[in-house]
């Protein structure tokens, strides 16, 4: 079992990619089934921290979308929905 940010990491070449499933109930709002983003981290520990930060931000966005059922907008965000 992976803990921390490791559960969202996928090895991609020499680097890492963040990957998190979009909950089924908001997939129509988001327009995709999986959030993915390449991480510009050289070391796994750095990638894990970045992944945790992204996951935390996306969890807040999930709550917002579920409560407002509005379109996904994250002004100034580093996470592409």
C-alpha positions in Angstrom: 0.0 0.0 0.0 1.3 3.4 -0.9 1.0 6.3 1.5 1.1 10.0 1.0 1.5 11.4 -2.4 2.8 8.1 -3.8 -0.7 6.8 -4.5 -1.1 9.6 -7.1 2.2 9.1 -8.8 2.9 7.4 -12.1 6.4 7.0 -13.4 6.8 8.7 -16.8 10.2 8.3 -18.4 12.7 9.8 -16.1 10.1 11.8 -14.2 6.7 11.5 -12.6 3.1 12.3 -13.5 0.3 13.1 -11.1 -2.9 11.1 -11.7 -6.2 11.2 -9.8 -9.6 9.8 -10.8 -12.4 12.3 -11.2 -15.4 11.1 -9.1 -18.1 9.8 -11.4 -20.7 12.3 -10.1 -18.7 15.3 -11.3 -17.2 13.9 -14.5 -19.8 15.6 -16.6 -18.9 19.0 -15.0 -15.2 18.4 -15.3 -15.3 16.8 -18.8 -12.8 14.0 -18.0 -12.4 10.9 -16.0 -8.9 11.4 -14.8 -6.9 14.4 -13.8 -3.3 14.1 -15.1 -0.3 16.5 -15.0 3.4 16.0 -15.5 5.4 16.9 -12.4 8.7 18.8 -13.0 10.4 17.0 -10.0 13.8 15.4 -10.2 13.4 13.3 -7.0 10.5 11.0 -5.9 10.2 12.7 -2.6 9.7 16.1 -4.3 7.1 14.5 -6.7 5.3 13.0 -3.7 5.0 16.4 -2.0 3.8 18.0 -5.2 1.2 15.2 -5.7 -0.1 15.7 -2.1 -0.5 19.4 -2.7 -2.4 18.8 -6.0 -4.6 16.1 -4.4 -5.5 18.4 -1.6 -6.4 21.2 -4.0 -8.5 18.9 -6.1 -10.3 17.5 -3.0 -11.3 21.0 -2.2 -12.5 21.5 -5.8 -14.5 18.3 -5.7 -16.3 19.5 -2.6 -17.0 22.9 -4.2 -18.3 21.3 -7.4 -20.6 18.9 -5.4 -22.0 21.7 -3.3 -22.5 24.3 -6.1 -22.8 22.1 -9.2 -21.2 24.9 -11.1 -18.6 24.8 -13.9 -15.1 24.0 -12.7 -13.1 27.2 -12.4 -9.9 27.5 -10.5 -8.4 30.9 -11.0 -4.7 31.0 -10.5 -4.5 27.3 -10.1 -1.6 25.1 -11.0 -3.9 22.2 -11.7 -5.6 21.9 -15.0 -9.1 20.5 -14.9 
